[in-house]
Amino acid sequence: MTRTERTPRLLAARAKELGISAEDVEKRDFADDSPRGNAIGRMVDASEIAYLTAFLTSDKAWAVTGELVVATGGAGRSVYY
């Protein structure tokens, strides 16, 4: 999951469902030891995806050809294509 404009609403709905705060939902769901978690222990922000996109479309990425770049913060072990 990537933090976008829609994220606060989704977290609030899940928090209401679980009877905890939205902050606690995020901490619980994105911790490294959570099934939904990742290696960085937090949600990836859309700006981080934008930085990666800007790099990959720049002249600085000239050596990146046909590579798989996964910006998940270390979540999951599978790649789907």
PDB file with one MODEL, atoms N, CA, C and O in Angstrom:
MODEL        1
ATOM      1  N   MET A   1       0.840  -1.182   0.000  1.00  0.00           N
ATOM      2  CA  MET A   1       0.000   0.000   0.000  1.00  0.00           C
ATOM      3  C   MET A   1       0.883   1.243   0.000  1.00  0.00           C
ATOM      4  O   MET A   1       1.892   1.312   0.702  1.00  0.00           O
ATOM      5  N   THR A   2       0.488   2.198  -0.785  1.00  0.00           N
ATOM      6  CA  THR A   2       1.207   3.464  -0.886  1.00  0.00           C
ATOM      7  C   THR A   2       0.319   4.583  -0.343  1.00  0.00           C
ATOM      8  O   THR A   2      -0.874   4.641  -0.644  1.00  0.00           O
ATOM      9  N   ARG A   3       0.912   5.472   0.461  1.00  0.00           N
ATOM     10  CA  ARG A   3       0.151   6.589   1.024  1.00  0.00           C
ATOM     11  C   ARG A   3      -0.202   7.572  -0.096  1.00  0.00           C
ATOM     12  O   ARG A   3       0.672   8.097  -0.787  1.00  0.00           O
ATOM     13  N   THR A   4      -1.497   7.801  -0.253  1.00  0.00           N
ATOM     14  CA  THR A   4      -2.013   8.751  -1.237  1.00  0.00           C
ATOM     15  C   THR A   4      -3.075   9.610  -0.559  1.00  0.00           C
ATOM     16  O   THR A   4      -3.239   9.548   0.659  1.00  0.00           O
ATOM     17  N   GLU A   5      -3.785  10.396  -1.329  1.00  0.00           N
ATOM     18  CA  GLU A   5      -4.861  11.225  -0.793  1.00  0.00           C
ATOM     19  C   GLU A   5      -5.985  10.378  -0.207  1.00  0.00           C
ATOM     20  O   GLU A   5      -6.724  10.841   0.662  1.00  0.00           O
ATOM     21  N   ARG A   6      -6.115   9.160  -0.668  1.00  0.00           N
ATOM     22  CA  ARG A   6      -7.191   8.266  -0.239  1.00  0.00           C
ATOM     23  C   ARG A   6      -6.866   7.532   1.070  1.00  0.00           C
ATOM     24  O   ARG A   6      -7.771   7.029   1.737  1.00  0.00           O
ATOM     25  N   THR A   7      -5.612   7.471   1.428  1.00  0.00           N
ATOM     26  CA  THR A   7      -5.171   6.679   2.576  1.00  0.00           C
ATOM     27  C   THR A   7      -5.825   7.059   3.902  1.00  0.00           C
ATOM     28  O   THR A   7      -6.258   6.163   4.626  1.00  0.00           O
ATOM     29  N   PRO A   8      -5.920   8.347   4.261  1.00  0.00           N
ATOM     30  CA  PRO A   8      -6.551   8.672   5.553  1.00  0.00           C
ATOM     31  C   PRO A   8      -7.969   8.107   5.694  1.00  0.00           C
ATOM     32  O   PRO A   8      -8.346   7.636   6.767  1.00  0.00           O
ATOM     33  N   ARG A   9      -8.739   8.154   4.629  1.00  0.00           N
ATOM     34  CA  ARG A   9     -10.102   7.623   4.665  1.00  0.00           C
ATOM     35  C   ARG A   9     -10.092   6.103   4.866  1.00  0.00           C
ATOM     36  O   ARG A   9     -10.898   5.571   5.629  1.00  0.00           O
ATOM     37  N   LEU A  10      -9.192   5.415   4.189  1.00  0.00           N
ATOM     38  CA  LEU A  10      -9.104   3.963   4.342  1.00  0.00           C
ATOM     39  C   LEU A  10      -8.658   3.573   5.742  1.00  0.00           C
ATOM     40  O   LEU A  10      -9.196   2.638   6.335  1.00  0.00           O
ATOM     41  N   LEU A  11      -7.670   4.294   6.271  1.00  0.00           N
ATOM     42  CA  LEU A  11      -7.195   4.011   7.627  1.00  0.00           C
ATOM     43  C   LEU A  11      -8.280   4.293   8.658  1.00  0.00           C
ATOM     44  O   LEU A  11      -8.431   3.538   9.620  1.00  0.00           O
ATOM     45  N   ALA A  12      -9.035   5.369   8.469  1.00  0.00           N
ATOM     46  CA  ALA A  12     -10.113   5.711   9.398  1.00  0.00           C
ATOM     47  C   ALA A  12     -11.196   4.634   9.403  1.00  0.00           C
ATOM     48  O   ALA A  12     -11.722   4.280  10.458  1.00  0.00           O
ATOM     49  N   ALA A  13     -11.520   4.123   8.235  1.00  0.00           N
ATOM     50  CA  ALA A  13     -12.540   3.076   8.142  1.00  0.00           C
ATOM     51  C   ALA A  13     -12.062   1.801   8.839  1.00  0.00           C
ATOM     52  O   ALA A  13     -12.824   1.160   9.563  1.00  0.00           O
ATOM     53  N   ARG A  14     -10.822   1.446   8.622  1.00  0.00           N
ATOM     54  CA  ARG A  14     -10.262   0.245   9.269  1.00  0.00           C
ATOM     55  C   ARG A  14     -10.176   0.463  10.783  1.00  0.00           C
ATOM     56  O   ARG A  14     -10.433  -0.463  11.552  1.00  0.00           O
ATOM     57  N   ALA A  15      -9.824   1.655  11.213  1.00  0.00           N
ATOM     58  CA  ALA A  15      -9.737   1.970  12.636  1.00  0.00           C
ATOM     59  C   ALA A  15     -11.104   1.832  13.301  1.00  0.00           C
ATOM     60  O   ALA A  15     -11.222   1.278  14.394  1.00  0.00           O
ATOM     61  N   LYS A  16     -12.118   2.336  12.636  1.00  0.00           N
ATOM     62  CA  LYS A  16     -13.477   2.248  13.178  1.00  0.00           C
ATOM     63  C   LYS A  16     -13.890   0.783  13.309  1.00  0.00           C
ATOM     64  O   LYS A  16     -14.498   0.388  14.304  1.00  0.00           O
ATOM     65  N   GLU A  17     -13.555  -0.014  12.303  1.00  0.00           N
ATOM     66  CA  GLU A  17     -13.852  -1.444  12.295  1.00  0.00           C
ATOM     67  C   GLU A  17     -13.208  -2.149  13.491  1.00  0.00           C
ATOM     68  O   GLU A  17     -13.822  -3.002  14.131  1.00  0.00           O
ATOM     69  N   LEU A  18     -11.955  -1.773  13.778  1.00  0.00           N
ATOM     70  CA  LEU A  18     -11.178  -2.434  14.826  1.00  0.00           C
ATOM     71  C   LEU A  18     -11.297  -1.772  16.190  1.00  0.00           C
ATOM     72  O   LEU A  18     -10.864  -2.332  17.197  1.00  0.00           O
ATOM     73  N   GLY A  19     -11.886  -0.577  16.224  1.00  0.00           N
ATOM     74  CA  GLY A  19     -12.033   0.129  17.486  1.00  0.00           C
ATOM     75  C   GLY A  19     -10.726   0.692  18.032  1.00  0.00           C
ATOM     76  O   GLY A  19     -10.536   0.778  19.245  1.00  0.00           O
ATOM     77  N   ILE A  20      -9.824   1.075  17.125  1.00  0.00           N
ATOM     78  CA  ILE A  20      -8.551   1.678  17.524  1.00  0.00           C
ATOM     79  C   ILE A  20      -8.322   2.922  16.675  1.00  0.00           C
ATOM     80  O   ILE A  20      -9.094   3.193  15.755  1.00  0.00           O
ATOM     81  N   SER A  21      -7.286   3.669  16.969  1.00  0.00           N
ATOM     82  CA  SER A  21      -7.018   4.886  16.198  1.00  0.00           C
ATOM     83  C   SER A  21      -6.413   4.548  14.832  1.00  0.00           C
ATOM     84  O   SER A  21      -5.850   3.471  14.633  1.00  0.00           O
ATOM     85  N   ALA A  22      -6.541   5.483  13.907  1.00  0.00           N
ATOM     86  CA  ALA A  22      -5.950   5.299  12.571  1.00  0.00           C
ATOM     87  C   ALA A  22      -4.439   5.150  12.670  1.00  0.00           C
ATOM     88  O   ALA A  22      -3.840   4.379  11.921  1.00  0.00           O
ATOM     89  N   GLU A  23      -3.817   5.889  13.597  1.00  0.00           N
ATOM     90  CA  GLU A  23      -2.367   5.789  13.790  1.00  0.00           C
ATOM     91  C   GLU A  23      -1.982   4.388  14.257  1.00  0.00           C
ATOM     92  O   GLU A  23      -0.970   3.840  13.819  1.00  0.00           O
ATOM     93  N   ASP A  24      -2.792   3.809  15.146  1.00  0.00           N
ATOM     94  CA  ASP A  24      -2.517   2.459  15.630  1.00  0.00           C
ATOM     95  C   ASP A  24      -2.710   1.416  14.530  1.00  0.00           C
ATOM     96  O   ASP A  24      -1.982   0.425  14.470  1.00  0.00           O
ATOM     97  N   VAL A  25      -3.685   1.644  13.667  1.00  0.00           N
ATOM     98  CA  VAL A  25      -3.883   0.734  12.532  1.00  0.00           C
ATOM     99  C   VAL A  25      -2.637   0.732  11.666  1.00  0.00           C
ATOM    100  O   VAL A  25      -2.133  -0.325  11.284  1.00  0.00           O
ATOM    101  N   GLU A  26      -2.148   1.918  11.360  1.00  0.00           N
ATOM    102  CA  GLU A  26      -0.966   2.012  10.503  1.00  0.00           C
ATOM    103  C   GLU A  26       0.252   1.371  11.162  1.00  0.00           C
ATOM    104  O   GLU A  26       0.985   0.621  10.516  1.00  0.00           O
ATOM    105  N   LYS A  27       0.469   1.659  12.429  1.00  0.00           N
ATOM    106  CA  LYS A  27       1.609   1.061  13.139  1.00  0.00           C
ATOM    107  C   LYS A  27       1.502  -0.454  13.154  1.00  0.00           C
ATOM    108  O   LYS A  27       2.485  -1.158  12.922  1.00  0.00           O
ATOM    109  N   ARG A  28       0.307  -0.949  13.428  1.00  0.00           N
ATOM    110  CA  ARG A  28       0.099  -2.398  13.517  1.00  0.00           C
ATOM    111  C   ARG A  28       0.232  -3.074  12.160  1.00  0.00           C
ATOM    112  O   ARG A  28       0.901  -4.099  12.029  1.00  0.00           O
ATOM    113  N   ASP A  29      -0.410  -2.494  11.155  1.00  0.00           N
ATOM    114  CA  ASP A  29      -0.453  -3.141   9.841  1.00  0.00           C
ATOM    115  C   ASP A  29       0.840  -3.033   9.052  1.00  0.00           C
ATOM    116  O   ASP A  29       1.095  -3.860   8.176  1.00  0.00           O
ATOM    117  N   PHE A  30       1.657  -2.038   9.340  1.00  0.00           N
ATOM    118  CA  PHE A  30       2.847  -1.849   8.521  1.00  0.00           C
ATOM    119  C   PHE A  30       4.145  -2.098   9.270  1.00  0.00           C
ATOM    120  O   PHE A  30       5.226  -1.767   8.782  1.00  0.00           O
ATOM    121  N   ALA A  31       4.039  -2.672  10.439  1.00  0.00           N
ATOM    122  CA  ALA A  31       5.245  -3.059  11.179  1.00  0.00           C
ATOM    123  C   ALA A  31       5.929  -4.214  10.444  1.00  0.00           C
ATOM    124  O   ALA A  31       5.281  -4.981   9.732  1.00  0.00           O
ATOM    125  N   ASP A  32       7.220  -4.324  10.622  1.00  0.00           N
ATOM    126  CA  ASP A  32       8.013  -5.349   9.947  1.00  0.00           C
ATOM    127  C   ASP A  32       7.519  -6.759  10.249  1.00  0.00           C
ATOM    128  O   ASP A  32       7.606  -7.637   9.391  1.00  0.00           O
ATOM    129  N   ASP A  33       7.004  -6.990  11.450  1.00  0.00           N
ATOM    130  CA  ASP A  33       6.572  -8.338  11.828  1.00  0.00           C
ATOM    131  C   ASP A  33       5.109  -8.627  11.484  1.00  0.00           C
ATOM    132  O   ASP A  33       4.599  -9.701  11.801  1.00  0.00           O
ATOM    133  N   SER A  34       4.443  -7.683  10.843  1.00  0.00           N
ATOM    134  CA  SER A  34       3.056  -7.871  10.433  1.00  0.00           C
ATOM    135  C   SER A  34       3.007  -8.541   9.064  1.00  0.00           C
ATOM    136  O   SER A  34       3.879  -8.298   8.229  1.00  0.00           O
ATOM    137  N   PRO A  35       1.996  -9.385   8.820  1.00  0.00           N
ATOM    138  CA  PRO A  35       1.856  -9.981   7.483  1.00  0.00           C
ATOM    139  C   PRO A  35       1.718  -8.924   6.378  1.00  0.00           C
ATOM    140  O   PRO A  35       2.082  -9.176   5.229  1.00  0.00           O
ATOM    141  N   ARG A  36       1.196  -7.752   6.724  1.00  0.00           N
ATOM    142  CA  ARG A  36       1.048  -6.666   5.758  1.00  0.00           C
ATOM    143  C   ARG A  36       2.269  -5.754   5.758  1.00  0.00           C
ATOM    144  O   ARG A  36       2.377  -4.862   4.916  1.00  0.00           O
ATOM    145  N   GLY A  37       3.175  -5.968   6.684  1.00  0.00           N
ATOM    146  CA  GLY A  37       4.295  -5.058   6.893  1.00  0.00           C
ATOM    147  C   GLY A  37       5.358  -5.108   5.809  1.00  0.00           C
ATOM    148  O   GLY A  37       5.245  -5.842   4.827  1.00  0.00           O
ATOM    149  N   ASN A  38       6.390  -4.308   6.015  1.00  0.00           N
ATOM    150  CA  ASN A  38       7.506  -4.275   5.085  1.00  0.00           C
ATOM    151  C   ASN A  38       8.795  -4.028   5.857  1.00  0.00           C
ATOM    152  O   ASN A  38       8.767  -3.796   7.066  1.00  0.00           O
ATOM    153  N   ALA A  39       9.901  -4.077   5.170  1.00  0.00           N
ATOM    154  CA  ALA A  39      11.211  -3.959   5.820  1.00  0.00           C
ATOM    155  C   ALA A  39      11.467  -2.573   6.397  1.00  0.00           C
ATOM    156  O   ALA A  39      12.236  -2.445   7.350  1.00  0.00           O
ATOM    157  N   ILE A  40      10.850  -1.536   5.851  1.00  0.00           N
ATOM    158  CA  ILE A  40      11.095  -0.189   6.359  1.00  0.00           C
ATOM    159  C   ILE A  40      10.166   0.163   7.514  1.00  0.00           C
ATOM    160  O   ILE A  40      10.337   1.206   8.145  1.00  0.00           O
ATOM    161  N   GLY A  41       9.185  -0.690   7.801  1.00  0.00           N
ATOM    162  CA  GLY A  41       8.319  -0.517   8.955  1.00  0.00           C
ATOM    163  C   GLY A  41       7.335   0.632   8.874  1.00  0.00           C
ATOM    164  O   GLY A  41       6.863   1.125   9.898  1.00  0.00           O
ATOM    165  N   ARG A  42       7.025   1.059   7.662  1.00  0.00           N
ATOM    166  CA  ARG A  42       6.050   2.139   7.478  1.00  0.00           C
ATOM    167  C   ARG A  42       5.508   2.060   6.059  1.00  0.00           C
ATOM    168  O   ARG A  42       6.030   1.329   5.219  1.00  0.00           O
ATOM    169  N   MET A  43       4.462   2.817   5.810  1.00  0.00           N
ATOM    170  CA  MET A  43       3.863   2.858   4.489  1.00  0.00           C
ATOM    171  C   MET A  43       4.754   3.665   3.537  1.00  0.00           C
ATOM    172  O   MET A  43       5.340   4.674   3.929  1.00  0.00           O
ATOM    173  N   VAL A  44       4.845   3.219   2.310  1.00  0.00           N
ATOM    174  CA  VAL A  44       5.579   3.960   1.281  1.00  0.00           C
ATOM    175  C   VAL A  44       4.739   5.167   0.880  1.00  0.00           C
ATOM    176  O   VAL A  44       3.528   5.054   0.695  1.00  0.00           O
ATOM    177  N   ASP A  45       5.379   6.313   0.747  1.00  0.00           N
ATOM    178  CA  ASP A  45       4.681   7.538   0.380  1.00  0.00           C
ATOM    179  C   ASP A  45       4.696   7.708  -1.141  1.00  0.00           C
ATOM    180  O   ASP A  45       5.664   7.333  -1.803  1.00  0.00           O
ATOM    181  N   ALA A  46       3.631   8.267  -1.685  1.00  0.00           N
ATOM    182  CA  ALA A  46       3.546   8.476  -3.138  1.00  0.00           C
ATOM    183  C   ALA A  46       4.712   9.316  -3.652  1.00  0.00           C
ATOM    184  O   ALA A  46       5.159   9.127  -4.784  1.00  0.00           O
ATOM    185  N   SER A  47       5.207  10.241  -2.830  1.00  0.00           N
ATOM    186  CA  SER A  47       6.343  11.056  -3.269  1.00  0.00           C
ATOM    187  C   SER A  47       7.582  10.199  -3.502  1.00  0.00           C
ATOM    188  O   SER A  47       8.400  10.514  -4.366  1.00  0.00           O
ATOM    189  N   GLU A  48       7.727   9.117  -2.738  1.00  0.00           N
ATOM    190  CA  GLU A  48       8.870   8.219  -2.926  1.00  0.00           C
ATOM    191  C   GLU A  48       8.776   7.490  -4.264  1.00  0.00           C
ATOM    192  O   GLU A  48       9.791   7.246  -4.917  1.00  0.00           O
ATOM    193  N   ILE A  49       7.568   7.149  -4.662  1.00  0.00           N
ATOM    194  CA  ILE A  49       7.358   6.542  -5.978  1.00  0.00           C
ATOM    195  C   ILE A  49       7.668   7.576  -7.058  1.00  0.00           C
ATOM    196  O   ILE A  49       8.261   7.246  -8.085  1.00  0.00           O
ATOM    197  N   ALA A  50       7.272   8.813  -6.829  1.00  0.00           N
ATOM    198  CA  ALA A  50       7.547   9.890  -7.790  1.00  0.00           C
ATOM    199  C   ALA A  50       9.045  10.111  -7.955  1.00  0.00           C
ATOM    200  O   ALA A  50       9.521  10.305  -9.073  1.00  0.00           O
ATOM    201  N   TYR A  51       9.801  10.082  -6.842  1.00  0.00           N
ATOM    202  CA  TYR A  51      11.262  10.250  -6.931  1.00  0.00           C
ATOM    203  C   TYR A  51      11.876   9.144  -7.776  1.00  0.00           C
ATOM    204  O   TYR A  51      12.746   9.396  -8.610  1.00  0.00           O
ATOM    205  N   LEU A  52      11.417   7.919  -7.555  1.00  0.00           N
ATOM    206  CA  LEU A  52      11.929   6.790  -8.329  1.00  0.00           C
ATOM    207  C   LEU A  52      11.580   6.942  -9.802  1.00  0.00           C
ATOM    208  O   LEU A  52      12.414   6.699 -10.675  1.00  0.00           O
ATOM    209  N   THR A  53      10.356   7.340 -10.070  1.00  0.00           N
ATOM    210  CA  THR A  53       9.915   7.553 -11.451  1.00  0.00           C
ATOM    211  C   THR A  53      10.747   8.632 -12.127  1.00  0.00           C
ATOM    212  O   THR A  53      11.163   8.475 -13.275  1.00  0.00           O
ATOM    213  N   ALA A  54      10.986   9.726 -11.418  1.00  0.00           N
ATOM    214  CA  ALA A  54      11.799  10.818 -11.969  1.00  0.00           C
ATOM    215  C   ALA A  54      13.208  10.332 -12.282  1.00  0.00           C
ATOM    216  O   ALA A  54      13.768  10.676 -13.323  1.00  0.00           O
ATOM    217  N   PHE A  55      13.781   9.536 -11.388  1.00  0.00           N
ATOM    218  CA  PHE A  55      15.115   8.998 -11.647  1.00  0.00           C
ATOM    219  C   PHE A  55      15.107   8.097 -12.880  1.00  0.00           C
ATOM    220  O   PHE A  55      15.954   8.236 -13.763  1.00  0.00           O
ATOM    221  N   LEU A  56      14.147   7.175 -12.934  1.00  0.00           N
ATOM    222  CA  LEU A  56      14.115   6.211 -14.041  1.00  0.00           C
ATOM    223  C   LEU A  56      13.874   6.871 -15.397  1.00  0.00           C
ATOM    224  O   LEU A  56      14.257   6.323 -16.430  1.00  0.00           O
ATOM    225  N   THR A  57      13.247   8.036 -15.398  1.00  0.00           N
ATOM    226  CA  THR A  57      13.011   8.737 -16.661  1.00  0.00           C
ATOM    227  C   THR A  57      14.091   9.772 -16.968  1.00  0.00           C
ATOM    228  O   THR A  57      14.012  10.487 -17.967  1.00  0.00           O
ATOM    229  N   SER A  58      15.094   9.843 -16.103  1.00  0.00           N
ATOM    230  CA  SER A  58      16.161  10.825 -16.303  1.00  0.00           C
ATOM    231  C   SER A  58      17.347  10.218 -17.045  1.00  0.00           C
ATOM    232  O   SER A  58      17.428   9.003 -17.230  1.00  0.00           O
ATOM    233  N   ASP A  59      18.245  11.068 -17.458  1.00  0.00           N
ATOM    234  CA  ASP A  59      19.475  10.617 -18.111  1.00  0.00           C
ATOM    235  C   ASP A  59      20.385   9.864 -17.147  1.00  0.00           C
ATOM    236  O   ASP A  59      21.290   9.155 -17.587  1.00  0.00           O
ATOM    237  N   LYS A  60      20.168  10.002 -15.867  1.00  0.00           N
ATOM    238  CA  LYS A  60      20.997   9.320 -14.873  1.00  0.00           C
ATOM    239  C   LYS A  60      20.716   7.826 -14.801  1.00  0.00           C
ATOM    240  O   LYS A  60      21.498   7.082 -14.208  1.00  0.00           O
ATOM    241  N   ALA A  61      19.624   7.378 -15.388  1.00  0.00           N
ATOM    242  CA  ALA A  61      19.264   5.964 -15.346  1.00  0.00           C
ATOM    243  C   ALA A  61      19.607   5.259 -16.652  1.00  0.00           C
ATOM    244  O   ALA A  61      18.996   4.247 -16.993  1.00  0.00           O
ATOM    245  N   TRP A  62      20.565   5.782 -17.368  1.00  0.00           N
ATOM    246  CA  TRP A  62      20.892   5.233 -18.692  1.00  0.00           C
ATOM    247  C   TRP A  62      21.296   3.768 -18.648  1.00  0.00           C
ATOM    248  O   TRP A  62      21.094   3.057 -19.633  1.00  0.00           O
ATOM    249  N   ALA A  63      21.857   3.292 -17.547  1.00  0.00           N
ATOM    250  CA  ALA A  63      22.304   1.904 -17.469  1.00  0.00           C
ATOM    251  C   ALA A  63      21.203   0.949 -17.005  1.00  0.00           C
ATOM    252  O   ALA A  63      21.419  -0.262 -16.957  1.00  0.00           O
ATOM    253  N   VAL A  64      20.050   1.470 -16.668  1.00  0.00           N
ATOM    254  CA  VAL A  64      18.943   0.634 -16.217  1.00  0.00           C
ATOM    255  C   VAL A  64      18.140   0.236 -17.440  1.00  0.00           C
ATOM    256  O   VAL A  64      17.383   1.037 -17.989  1.00  0.00           O
ATOM    257  N   THR A  65      18.310  -0.999 -17.859  1.00  0.00           N
ATOM    258  CA  THR A  65      17.610  -1.469 -19.055  1.00  0.00           C
ATOM    259  C   THR A  65      16.952  -2.811 -18.764  1.00  0.00           C
ATOM    260  O   THR A  65      17.626  -3.780 -18.418  1.00  0.00           O
ATOM    261  N   GLY A  66      15.666  -2.858 -18.903  1.00  0.00           N
ATOM    262  CA  GLY A  66      14.934  -4.104 -18.709  1.00  0.00           C
ATOM    263  C   GLY A  66      15.005  -4.628 -17.286  1.00  0.00           C
ATOM    264  O   GLY A  66      14.882  -5.833 -17.068  1.00  0.00           O
ATOM    265  N   GLU A  67      15.198  -3.758 -16.324  1.00  0.00           N
ATOM    266  CA  GLU A  67      15.300  -4.173 -14.929  1.00  0.00           C
ATOM    267  C   GLU A  67      13.939  -4.106 -14.259  1.00  0.00           C
ATOM    268  O   GLU A  67      13.040  -3.392 -14.703  1.00  0.00           O
ATOM    269  N   LEU A  68      13.810  -4.853 -13.202  1.00  0.00           N
ATOM    270  CA  LEU A  68      12.616  -4.814 -12.383  1.00  0.00           C
ATOM    271  C   LEU A  68      12.932  -4.001 -11.138  1.00  0.00           C
ATOM    272  O   LEU A  68      13.817  -4.367 -10.364  1.00  0.00           O
ATOM    273  N   VAL A  69      12.223  -2.913 -10.940  1.00  0.00           N
ATOM    274  CA  VAL A  69      12.421  -2.061  -9.773  1.00  0.00           C
ATOM    275  C   VAL A  69      11.134  -2.111  -8.959  1.00  0.00           C
ATOM    276  O   VAL A  69      10.072  -1.705  -9.431  1.00  0.00           O
ATOM    277  N   VAL A  70      11.241  -2.609  -7.741  1.00  0.00           N
ATOM    278  CA  VAL A  70      10.068  -2.784  -6.898  1.00  0.00           C
ATOM    279  C   VAL A  70      10.178  -1.823  -5.725  1.00  0.00           C
ATOM    280  O   VAL A  70      11.070  -1.964  -4.888  1.00  0.00           O
ATOM    281  N   ALA A  71       9.290  -0.858  -5.657  1.00  0.00           N
ATOM    282  CA  ALA A  71       9.318   0.161  -4.607  1.00  0.00           C
ATOM    283  C   ALA A  71       8.235  -0.121  -3.578  1.00  0.00           C
ATOM    284  O   ALA A  71       7.259   0.620  -3.462  1.00  0.00           O
ATOM    285  N   THR A  72       8.424  -1.200  -2.835  1.00  0.00           N
ATOM    286  CA  THR A  72       7.432  -1.613  -1.847  1.00  0.00           C
ATOM    287  C   THR A  72       7.907  -1.431  -0.418  1.00  0.00           C
ATOM    288  O   THR A  72       7.185  -1.767   0.521  1.00  0.00           O
ATOM    289  N   GLY A  73       9.099  -0.909  -0.242  1.00  0.00           N
ATOM    290  CA  GLY A  73       9.643  -0.808   1.100  1.00  0.00           C
ATOM    291  C   GLY A  73      10.089  -2.151   1.650  1.00  0.00           C
ATOM    292  O   GLY A  73      10.332  -2.295   2.848  1.00  0.00           O
ATOM    293  N   GLY A  74      10.192  -3.129   0.768  1.00  0.00           N
ATOM    294  CA  GLY A  74      10.614  -4.469   1.186  1.00  0.00           C
ATOM    295  C   GLY A  74       9.467  -5.402   1.524  1.00  0.00           C
ATOM    296  O   GLY A  74       9.676  -6.419   2.184  1.00  0.00           O
ATOM    297  N   ALA A  75       8.264  -5.079   1.086  1.00  0.00           N
ATOM    298  CA  ALA A  75       7.098  -5.937   1.353  1.00  0.00           C
ATOM    299  C   ALA A  75       7.054  -7.085   0.357  1.00  0.00           C
ATOM    300  O   ALA A  75       7.313  -6.905  -0.833  1.00  0.00           O
ATOM    301  N   GLY A  76       6.732  -8.230   0.848  1.00  0.00           N
ATOM    302  CA  GLY A  76       6.541  -9.392  -0.014  1.00  0.00           C
ATOM    303  C   GLY A  76       7.819  -9.931  -0.597  1.00  0.00           C
ATOM    304  O   GLY A  76       8.872  -9.296  -0.554  1.00  0.00           O
ATOM    305  N   ARG A  77       7.698 -11.101  -1.135  1.00  0.00           N
ATOM    306  CA  ARG A  77       8.856 -11.754  -1.719  1.00  0.00           C
ATOM    307  C   ARG A  77       8.597 -12.191  -3.154  1.00  0.00           C
ATOM    308  O   ARG A  77       9.413 -12.875  -3.772  1.00  0.00           O
ATOM    309  N   SER A  78       7.454 -11.784  -3.664  1.00  0.00           N
ATOM    310  CA  SER A  78       7.070 -12.181  -5.008  1.00  0.00           C
ATOM    311  C   SER A  78       7.002 -10.984  -5.917  1.00  0.00           C
ATOM    312  O   SER A  78       6.740  -9.862  -5.482  1.00  0.00           O
ATOM    313  N   VAL A  79       7.240 -11.235  -7.181  1.00  0.00           N
ATOM    314  CA  VAL A  79       7.131 -10.205  -8.203  1.00  0.00           C
ATOM    315  C   VAL A  79       6.091 -10.682  -9.210  1.00  0.00           C
ATOM    316  O   VAL A  79       6.180 -11.791  -9.736  1.00  0.00           O
ATOM    317  N   TYR A  80       5.123  -9.844  -9.465  1.00  0.00           N
ATOM    318  CA  TYR A  80       4.052 -10.193 -10.403  1.00  0.00           C
ATOM    319  C   TYR A  80       4.207  -9.339 -11.651  1.00  0.00           C
ATOM    320  O   TYR A  80       4.407  -8.128 -11.560  1.00  0.00           O
ATOM    321  N   TYR A  81       4.116  -9.959 -12.793  1.00  0.00           N
ATOM    322  CA  TYR A  81       4.177  -9.212 -14.041  1.00  0.00           C
ATOM    323  C   TYR A  81       3.294  -9.844 -15.070  1.00  0.00           C
ATOM    324  O   TYR A  81       3.211  -9.355 -16.196  1.00  0.00           O
TER     325      TYR A  81
ENDMDL
END
